[in-house]
Amino acid sequence: MLGPEAIFERYFLPLYPADLRGDLARARTEDANPANNPFVVAHLEDAATVFAKLAPALFESDLNLDFSDASIHRLSAALNEAAIARLLEGPGEGTSDGSLFNVVVHGAAYVGACIVKNHDGVWQVRRPLWESLVRLQSRAGIGDLAVFHWWLKSLADPNVTLFDRYRAQVLVPTDAPERLPVIATPGRKFPRLEKTPYHMLHQYLKANLPELRGVGEHFPSAERWEDYHFKWVGFSLLGEGRMLLIHGQNATGAHLFWLTAQGFEKATFFPCDAFPDHRLEVEGDTLRVHYRNSGQDVAHEMLWWGL
């Protein structure tokens, strides 16, 4: 499968203005609409509308692209390996008539329009238009989201989907986790679980956090849990008691699982060395995971309610 750089060079770079092909940094940073001309932004909105109308034929399915956050999930699911293969094998490589080119540039406009509509994003216009960014202000700060490049990366690696990126960079930062119900009084300390079989995890939670109704149907199964071979498992209440973070370390890295009062919410994994153990640090809305990877110390920052 082609990497994102190869896809870019083969299908998109030939269509860049000649003065920008050797200066892509300028294409991605220079404001192409300094006068804030609304007609320029209208071109992006029109491209998004075109994509919503054409998507059923392109993906052979009615995705109901109604500019909602949920529609990104449906679009992402349709952008599977078979669909990607069809696009990459389609005609028009390196031309504006190419199937892949049109899907990506119009699809990037659609994803950007969803951020603008649902989360008060603001277009940052670039030349060519498909390089345009969406500026999003959230509890994570102010970020310029390169939605066109999300598409390229998703085409190259369907295991990290378009919706994965939308969730991590849009939905999570704009979430309001303070609305979650409190599981338990904040500040409660939990000893580390040194013996980690699945049944002992449940016994531990029942004894130490009886307020939690259960781990939820999407928490790893008993078989999957045993496959982790955790050396130990730790527990931390986050968000003034609104989330429980279960985290364990094995020979390949650190696994983190977030649970609300309703059970499993999300999970992530950080590859790291077997020694030393990872550790967590919470400061305000920020959760830091400290670990060592290939001998290098790493401090990964995220919002406490996860990726």
Buried (B, 14 or more C-beta within 10 A) or exposed (E): EBEBEEBBEBBBBEBBEEEBEEEEEEBBEBEBBEEEEEEBBEBBBEBBBBBBEBBBEBBEEEBEBEBEBEBBBBBBBBBEEEBBEBBBEBEEBBEEEBBBBBBBBBBBBBBBBBBBBBBEBEBBBBBBBBBBBBBBBBBBEEBBBBBBBBBBBBBBBBEEBBBBBBBBBBBBBBBEBEEBEBBBEEEBEBEEBEEBEBEEBEEBBEEBBEBBEBBBEEBBEEEEBEEBEBBBBBBBBBBBBBBBBBBBBBEBBBBBBBBBBEBBBBBBEBEBBEEEBBBBEBEEBEBBBBBBBEEEEBEBEBBBBBB
